Amino acid sequence: MIESEAALPAATQERWSWPPLFGLLEIQFGAAVGFLQTAVPYWLARDGMPLAEIGLLSGTAFSPHAWKLLWVPLIDLGPWRRVWYGVSTLLTALLLLACALLPEPAKHLGLYTLLLTGLQAAATTAHAALNGLMAITTRIEDKGRAGGWQMAGNVGSTSLLGALAIWLASAFSRQVTGVVLALLVLASGAGIFWVTEREDAARAERASVLRAAWERAKGIVVDLFRTAFSRDGLIMLVLCLMPVSCGALTNLFSAMAGDYQVSEHVVELVNGLGMGVTGALGSLLGGWLSDRMNRKLNYALMGGVTGLCALAMSAAPMTQTTYIWGTLAYSFANGASFAAFAGMVLEMVNEGAAVTTKYTLFVAASNLAISYVTALDGNASRFQGIGTRASIAFDGLITFAGITVVVAIFLMFLRKKPRPALA
């Protein structure tokens, strides 16, 4: 595709993507994240690994979601976001298979961590390409709905496929788990053929390949810096870096099951079907609210609900009942928070030469927050020997600390209106 948007037929220009399609295309991401978020901590905890070490491994393996900004600008160089998505999805399937085929991962933690990190790098690259496609192929009035559907696919498949991995491993083997997840990733990724990637006018110039690449790269850098260093861009970066709506406990819930005397069957149901349904419903609600109120305010409110869920769970008795309602409530609030985040970012990056890179910048900042909060949550279990309860309480407290910063930003900057020019 080398034609400019102006040269395309009018029917092609108006062919917007159907928002629910992004929920299907996000399954590859959910499979990779769910494997690391739910199945891996559960298996390692059963092998006797302490929660603090599991939190460190998870934080390390999830780190590509933050430093993917180093290579994601390449996605914006040409009209190849669909190609990036397809190749990265294939790599995700292969790395899922490799992680599942590794025997006794607890005895090969170095290699296992490397494979898991590579898995997240591949999945998050496909995710970035999909974000770029979502930004340029959906109507402005559908940004919240598109973000809601994408996050419904994200958190829903993350929970369902993570629990499916645990069930398949117990009923059959971890090798079977890898095969099934890899096939699901490839099947859902085929939906990319129903997305039409349209060109912008900046690519219409007829020039040599090298000159065109240089002009495109220059446009990406200018667009990225113009957005990132604007007042709204800097405020957005601070919002993303704050621990407002991280949902970091979802990376550790399966490892906490033993402290709540929860059976493997209940772990599968709660972390799978339960969190999948509640997370998806929360995402749809968060996306719906994003189209009906200030999107930054919605993000802060949903983060507050998530923090309240964590504090309530930490104060309740450590029983199976608490584990069930606590994880489901937290999952619902986390889904709404993620959708609020998506709608907030899509509103800012819906046009320009660096659409994918700009979206990735803010997502990377948010994922950096998720990684460091996951590690801190796990390490909090060592506080005065309190254990799991300390981790959950810390998550709620650090969430409200982040919201305090957000409220201060609202008071200092967002309420200020530019003065009208004098006649």
C-alpha positions in Angstrom: 0.0 0.0 0.0 1.8 3.1 -1.2 -1.0 5.3 -2.3 -2.0 8.3 -0.2 -5.4 8.5 1.5 -6.4 11.3 -0.9 -5.8 8.9 -3.8 -7.9 6.1 -2.4 -11.6 5.6 -3.3 -14.1 7.3 -1.0 -15.5 4.0 0.2 -12.1 2.9 1.4 -11.5 6.2 3.2 -14.8 5.8 5.2 -14.2 2.1 6.1 -13.9 2.4 9.8 -13.0 -0.7 11.9 -15.8 -2.4 13.9 -14.8 -1.8 17.6 -15.6 -5.3 18.9 -13.0 -6.6 16.4 -10.2 -5.2 18.6 -11.4 -7.5 21.4 -10.7 -10.6 19.2 -7.4 -9.3 18.1 -6.3 -8.7 21.7 -6.5 -12.4 22.5 -2.9 -13.0 21.5 -1.9 -10.4 24.1 -4.1 -11.9 26.8 -2.7 -15.4 26.2 0.9 -14.2 26.8 0.0 -12.0 29.8 -2.3 -14.6 31.3 0.3 -17.3 31.0 2.8 -15.1 33.0 0.2 -13.5 35.3 -1.8 -16.5 36.4 -0.2 -19.8 35.4 3.5 -19.2 36.0 3.1 -17.7 39.6 0.8 -20.6 40.5 3.2 -23.2 39.3 6.2 -21.6 40.9 4.4 -21.2 44.2 3.5 -24.9 44.2 7.2 -25.6 43.6 8.0 -23.7 46.8 9.2 -20.4 45.5 8.6 -17.4 47.9 6.1 -14.7 46.9 8.9 -12.0 46.9 10.9 -14.0 44.3 7.8 -14.6 42.2 7.1 -10.9 42.3 10.6 -10.1 41.1 10.5 -12.6 38.3 7.1 -11.3 37.2 8.3 -7.7 37.3 11.4 -8.6 35.2 9.5 -10.6 32.6 6.8 -7.9 32.3 9.5 -5.2 31.7 9.3 -5.3 27.9 5.9 -3.6 28.2 7.8 -0.6 29.4 10.9 -0.5 27.3 9.2 -1.5 24.0 9.4 2.2 23.2 13.0 1.5 22.0 11.7 -0.3 18.9 8.1 0.5 18.5 8.8 3.7 16.4 9.8 1.4 13.6 6.1 0.4 13.3 5.3 4.0 12.4 7.9 4.1 9.5 5.6 2.5 7.0 2.1 1.3 6.3 2.9 -2.1 7.8 1.1 -2.1 11.1 -0.8 -5.2 10.0 2.5 -7.0 9.1 4.0 -6.1 12.5 0.9 -7.5 14.2 1.0 -10.7 12.2 4.7 -11.5 12.6 4.7 -10.6 16.3 1.6 -12.8 16.9 3.4 -15.7 15.2 6.4 -15.2 17.5 4.0 -15.0 20.5 2.6 -18.4 19.6 6.1 -19.9 19.2 7.4 -18.5 22.5 4.3 -19.7 24.4 5.1 -23.2 23.1 8.8 -22.9 24.0 7.9 -21.8 27.6 5.5 -24.7 28.0 8.0 -27.2 26.7 10.8 -26.2 29.1 11.1 -29.0 31.7 11.2 -28.1 35.4 11.3 -24.3 34.9 12.0 -23.8 38.6 15.4 -25.4 38.1 16.1 -23.3 35.0 15.0 -19.9 36.2 17.5 -17.9 34.1 16.4 -19.5 30.8 12.7 -19.5 31.9 12.9 -15.8 32.7 14.5 -15.1 29.3 11.8 -17.0 27.4 9.0 -15.3 29.4 10.6 -11.9 28.7 10.8 -12.6 25.0 7.2 -13.8 25.0 6.1 -10.5 26.5 8.3 -8.5 24.1 6.6 -10.3 21.1 3.1 -9.9 22.5 3.5 -6.3 23.4 4.9 -5.5 19.9 1.7 -6.9 18.4 -0.3 -5.0 21.0 1.4 -1.8 20.0 0.7 -2.3 16.3 -2.9 -3.0 17.2 -3.1 0.2 19.2 -1.9 2.2 16.2 -4.5 0.5 14.0 -7.2 1.2 16.5 -6.2 4.9 16.8 -6.3 5.5 13.0 -9.2 3.2 11.9 -11.9 4.1 14.5 -14.1 7.2 14.6 -13.4 9.9 17.2 -16.8 9.3 18.8 -16.0 5.6 19.1 -12.6 5.9 20.9 -14.0 5.0 24.3 -16.1 2.1 22.9 -13.1 0.8 20.9 -10.9 1.0 24.0 -13.5 -0.7 26.0 -13.8 -3.7 23.6 -10.0 -3.9 23.4 -9.6 -4.0 27.1 -12.5 -6.5 27.4 -10.5 -8.8 25.1 -7.4 -8.0 27.1 -8.5 -8.6 30.6 -11.0 -11.2 29.7 -8.6 -13.4 27.7 -5.9 -12.8 30.2 -7.9 -14.3 33.0 -9.6 -17.1 31.0 -6.5 -18.3 29.2 -4.3 -18.0 32.3 -6.7 -20.3 34.2 -7.1 -22.5 31.1 -3.3 -23.0 31.2 -3.5 -24.2 34.8 -6.4 -26.6 34.0 -4.8 -28.1 30.9 -1.5 -28.6 32.8 -3.3 -30.5 35.6 -5.6 -32.5 33.3 -3.0 -33.3 30.6 0.5 -31.6 30.7 2.2 -28.3 30.3 3.2 -29.3 26.8 -0.5 -29.6 25.8 -1.0 -26.2 27.4 1.5 -24.7 25.1 0.0 -26.3 22.0 -3.5 -25.2 22.8 -2.6 -21.6 23.6 -0.4 -21.3 20.5 -3.3 -22.4 18.3 -5.7 -20.0 20.0 -3.3 -17.1 19.4 -2.9 -17.9 15.7 -6.7 -18.4 15.2 -7.6 -15.1 16.8 -4.8 -13.2 15.1 -6.4 -14.1 11.7 -8.9 -11.3 12.4 -6.3 -8.8 11.3 -7.3 -9.3 7.7 -10.6 -7.5 8.5 -8.8 -4.3 9.4 -8.0 -1.8 6.6 -4.9 0.3 7.3 -5.4 3.6 5.6 -2.6 6.0 4.6 -2.2 9.6 5.7 -1.3 12.5 3.5 2.3 12.7 4.9 3.1 9.5 2.9 1.9 10.8 -0.4 5.2 12.4 -1.5 6.8 10.6 -4.4 10.5 10.3 -3.7 13.3 7.8 -3.4 12.9 5.1 -0.8 15.7 6.5 1.4 14.4 10.1 1.2 10.9 8.9 2.0 12.1 6.9 5.0 14.1 9.9 6.2 11.1 12.3 5.9 8.9 9.7 7.6 11.4 9.3 10.5 11.7 13.0 10.9 7.9 13.4 11.0 7.7 10.7 13.6 10.3 12.4 15.9 8.7 15.9 15.5 5.2 14.6 16.1 6.3 12.5 19.1 8.2 15.4 20.8 5.5 17.9 20.0 3.0 15.7 21.9 5.2 14.4 24.7 6.5 17.9 25.6 3.3 19.7 25.3 1.5 20.6 28.6 -1.1 17.9 28.1 1.5 15.4 27.0 3.6 16.0 30.1 0.5 15.8 32.4 -0.4 12.5 30.7 3.0 11.0 31.2 2.8 11.8 34.9 -0.6 10.3 35.1 0.6 7.1 33.5 3.7 6.8 35.7 1.7 7.2 38.9 0.4 3.9 40.5 -3.2 4.9 39.9 -4.8 2.0 38.0 -2.0 -0.6 37.8 -4.0 -3.6 38.9 -0.7 -5.2 39.9 -2.3 -7.7 42.3 -3.7 -9.6 39.3 -0.1 -10.7 38.7 0.0 -12.3 42.2 -3.4 -13.5 43.0 -2.8 -17.1 41.9 0.4 -17.2 44.0 -1.7 -16.1 47.1 -4.2 -19.0 46.8 -2.4 -21.1 49.4 -2.6 -18.5 52.1 -6.4 -18.4 51.6 -6.7 -22.2 51.7 -8.1 -22.2 48.1 -8.2 -25.4 46.1 -6.8 -25.6 42.6 -10.3 -26.0 41.1 -11.4 -22.7 42.8 -8.2 -20.9 41.5 -9.1 -22.0 38.0 -12.7 -20.8 38.3 -11.9 -17.5 40.0 -8.8 -16.5 38.1 -10.3 -17.9 34.8 -14.0 -17.6 34.2 -14.7 -15.3 37.1 -12.0 -12.7 36.5 -12.5 -13.1 32.7 -16.2 -12.2 32.9 -15.8 -9.5 35.6 -12.8 -7.9 33.9 -14.6 -7.8 30.6 -17.7 -6.3 32.1 -15.7 -3.7 33.9 -13.9 -2.8 30.7 -17.1 -2.3 28.8 -18.4 -0.1 31.7 -15.2 1.9 31.7 -15.3 2.4 28.0 -18.9 3.5 28.1 -18.1 6.0 30.9 -15.1 7.3 28.9 -17.4 8.6 26.1 -19.7 10.3 28.6 -17.4 12.2 31.1 -13.9 13.7 31.4 -11.6 10.8 30.5 -8.8 11.7 32.9 -11.3 12.1 35.7 -12.8 8.7 34.8 -9.3 7.2 35.0 -8.7 8.6 38.5 -12.1 7.5 39.7 -11.7 3.9 38.5 -8.3 3.8 40.1 -9.9 4.8 43.4 -12.4 2.0 43.1 -9.5 -0.5 42.5 -7.7 0.8 45.6 -10.8 0.4 47.8 -11.2 -3.2 46.6 -7.6 -4.0 47.7 -8.0 -2.3 51.1 -11.3 -4.1 51.7 -9.7 -7.5 50.8 -6.7 -6.8 53.1 -9.0 -6.1 56.1 -11.2 -9.2 55.6 -10.5 -12.7 57.1 -8.1 -14.8 55.0 -10.7 -17.4 53.9 -11.7 -18.8 50.6 -14.8 -16.6 50.5 -12.6 -13.5 50.8 -10.3 -14.7 48.1 -13.3 -15.2 45.7 -15.1 -11.9 46.2 -11.8 -9.9 46.6 -10.3 -11.1 43.4 -13.5 -10.7 41.4 -14.2 -7.2 42.7 -10.6 -6.1 42.1 -10.8 -7.6 38.6 -14.0 -5.7 37.7 -12.5 -2.4 38.9 -9.2 -3.1 37.1 -11.0 -3.8 33.8 -12.9 -0.5 34.2 -9.5 1.3 34.9 -7.8 -0.2 31.9 -10.6 0.9 29.6 -10.6 4.4 31.1 -6.9 4.5 30.4 -7.3 3.4 26.8 -10.0 6.0 26.1 -7.9 8.7 27.7 -4.9 7.9 25.6 -6.8 7.4 22.3 -8.3 10.8 22.7 -4.8 12.4 22.6 -3.1 10.3 19.9 -5.7 9.8 17.2 -3.8 11.5 14.4 -0.2 12.4 13.3 2.8 10.7 11.9 3.7 8.9 15.2 0.3 7.5 16.2 1.7 4.1 17.3 4.7 5.5 19.0 2.8 8.1 20.9 0.3 5.5 22.1 3.2 3.3 23.1 4.9 6.1 25.0 2.0 6.4 27.3 1.3 2.6 27.5 5.0 2.1 28.3 4.9 4.6 31.1 1.8 2.8 32.5 3.4 -0.6 32.2 6.5 0.7 33.9 4.2 1.6 36.8 2.6 -1.9 36.7 6.1 -3.6 36.8 7.4 -1.6 39.7 4.2 -1.9 41.7 4.1 -5.7 41.1 7.7 -6.0 42.5 6.8 -3.6 45.4 3.6 -5.6 46.2 5.5 -8.8 46.3 8.3 -7.3 48.5 5.7 -5.9 50.9 4.9 -9.4 52.0 8.2 -9.3 54.0 7.0 -6.4 56.1 7.3 -7.5 59.7 6.4 -11.1 58.6 2.8 -10.1 57.8 2.9 -11.9 54.4 0.1 -11.8 51.8 -2.1 -9.4 53.8 0.7 -6.8 53.7 1.0 -7.1 49.9 -2.7 -6.5 49.3 -2.8 -3.5 51.8 0.3 -2.0 50.2 -1.3 -2.1 46.8 -4.4 -0.2 48.0 -2.2 2.4 49.8 0.1 3.1 46.9 -2.9 3.4 44.6 -4.3 6.2 46.7 -0.9 7.8 47.0 -0.9 8.0 43.2 -4.4 9.4 43.1 -3.3 12.1 45.5 -0.8 13.2 42.9 -3.4 13.1 40.1 -5.8 15.3 42.2 -3.0 17.8 42.7 -2.4 17.9 39.0 -6.1 18.5 38.4 -6.1 21.4 40.9 -2.8 22.9 39.5 -3.2 22.6 35.8 -6.4 21.0 34.4 -8.8 23.5 35.9 -7.0 26.5 34.5 -8.6 27.8 31.4 -6.8 30.1 28.9 -8.0 33.7 29.1 -9.9 35.0 26.2 -8.0 37.5 24.0 -8.8 41.2 24.6 -10.8 43.0 21.9 
